[in-house]
Amino acid sequence: MSFSVLQDDLRALASYHLYSSSSANVTSNVTGSDTIASNIVENDDSITLAPDLSSEPQFSRKANATLVFLARNSDLQGVLKSMESVETHFNQRFGYPWIFLNEDEFTNEFKESVQLRTNASVQFGVIPSRHWYQPDWIDEGKAEQARNALKAAGVIYADSVSYRNMCRFNSGFFFHHPLLQQYRYYWRIEPDVDYFCQLQYDPFDYLKDNNKTYGFTIALEELGQTVTTLWQAVKEFMEQCPEYIHPNNALAFLSDNGGESFNLCHFWSNFEIADMDFWRGEAYTKFFEYLDSKGGFYYERWGDAPIHSIAAALFLDKTQLHFFNDIGYQHSSIMHCPQQPAFLTGSCTCNRVLSIDYRRYSCLPRYNKMLNGKW
């Protein structure tokens, strides 16, 4: 990362401060519906919406934001591990609410265990079936053949339909769930992740106050076998809807030849802090609907990471993207560890030598070049 950009980030962060911590634990259950989410919130009396927290202790400058966690009951231990890390390094001082989503009802054991890990409010929701399961119009024979081919090639999650369901849901539907309708910003959390630094400011406020829309910590290359026709579909959309392409876009992060081909770079979306109004907007809605119609989530293995990344890079001003260098994070074996001075500022416990940032398959150098013209 160039020192000039890091200096700019540090100046922007200098005005942020720690907040006192106090919040009551509030729990509710919401089951999704097959009706359009905006209409559900207004018209469906059977849905228990998020409780009114106006009487609860509030935090100074608290943004309209939530922590979103897609999980199954079987993920409980990994969920608790991630919650402990997020609470310790950030949320015990800020008290942002947690929302858990699942394609099935959460068990009482899951709910009770989760509630014991936080003093913030907690809500549990069921994903609408049409937002989760493989659509009826998908040719299952063709999809099975594609899964078998990827499995033979040794691709991770090659034969998993549920993984594809998750990618499609995270790409096009999570931000329409009734529980999320009252919120603008979200921080995505997954099971079995680790955070390493004490976050000394509110990242939601940072996005809001600095006109940022999408934040990431890790950028890397996608597996080419999983997205063989994705870029062709993207180019078709760009040709049909050029009005959505921002003139100061980040195409150079995605392509090394002006958009002719996809270099496979994307933001790793298992961590993302972003503005859901972008996903709910016209440009992204039409983009997702177009890609979904191609069937690539099931005929290949399109992930939500490249879908989100391509949309953010093309439809936003590139200055609306933000690299959270100061948030140390690890998912599976891949880790981002902040460089100095953020490493010391956050009292980070990760090993900077193991950080992915400047390894061969990292796309962070390409992101920096796109943003500042420097590797």
Secondary structure as GFF3:
##gff-version 3
##sequence-region A 1 375
A	DSSP	alpha_helix	3	13	.	.	.	ID=ss1
A	DSSP	beta_strand	27	31	.	.	.	ID=ss2
A	DSSP	alpha_helix	37	43	.	.	.	ID=ss3
A	DSSP	beta_strand	65	70	.	.	.	ID=ss4
A	DSSP	three_ten_helix	73	75	.	.	.	ID=ss5
A	DSSP	alpha_helix	76	86	.	.	.	ID=ss6
A	DSSP	pi_helix	87	91	.	.	.	ID=ss7
A	DSSP	alpha_helix	92	94	.	.	.	ID=ss8
A	DSSP	beta_strand	98	102	.	.	.	ID=ss9
A	DSSP	alpha_helix	108	115	.	.	.	ID=ss10
A	DSSP	beta_strand	122	126	.	.	.	ID=ss11
A	DSSP	alpha_helix	129	132	.	.	.	ID=ss12
A	DSSP	alpha_helix	140	152	.	.	.	ID=ss13
A	DSSP	alpha_helix	161	172	.	.	.	ID=ss14
A	DSSP	three_ten_helix	174	176	.	.	.	ID=ss15
A	DSSP	three_ten_helix	178	180	.	.	.	ID=ss16
A	DSSP	beta_strand	185	189	.	.	.	ID=ss17
A	DSSP	beta_strand	193	195	.	.	.	ID=ss18
A	DSSP	alpha_helix	203	209	.	.	.	ID=ss19
A	DSSP	beta_strand	214	216	.	.	.	ID=ss20
A	DSSP	beta_strand	219	221	.	.	.	ID=ss21
A	DSSP	three_ten_helix	224	226	.	.	.	ID=ss22
A	DSSP	alpha_helix	230	240	.	.	.	ID=ss23
A	DSSP	three_ten_helix	242	244	.	.	.	ID=ss24
A	DSSP	alpha_helix	251	254	.	.	.	ID=ss25
A	DSSP	beta_strand	265	267	.	.	.	ID=ss26
A	DSSP	beta_strand	273	275	.	.	.	ID=ss27
A	DSSP	alpha_helix	276	280	.	.	.	ID=ss28
A	DSSP	alpha_helix	282	294	.	.	.	ID=ss29
A	DSSP	alpha_helix	296	299	.	.	.	ID=ss30
A	DSSP	alpha_helix	304	315	.	.	.	ID=ss31
A	DSSP	three_ten_helix	318	320	.	.	.	ID=ss32
A	DSSP	beta_strand	321	323	.	.	.	ID=ss33
A	DSSP	beta_strand	329	331	.	.	.	ID=ss34
A	DSSP	beta_strand	334	336	.	.	.	ID=ss35
A	DSSP	alpha_helix	342	345	.	.	.	ID=ss36
A	DSSP	three_ten_helix	352	354	.	.	.	ID=ss37
A	DSSP	alpha_helix	364	372	.	.	.	ID=ss38
###
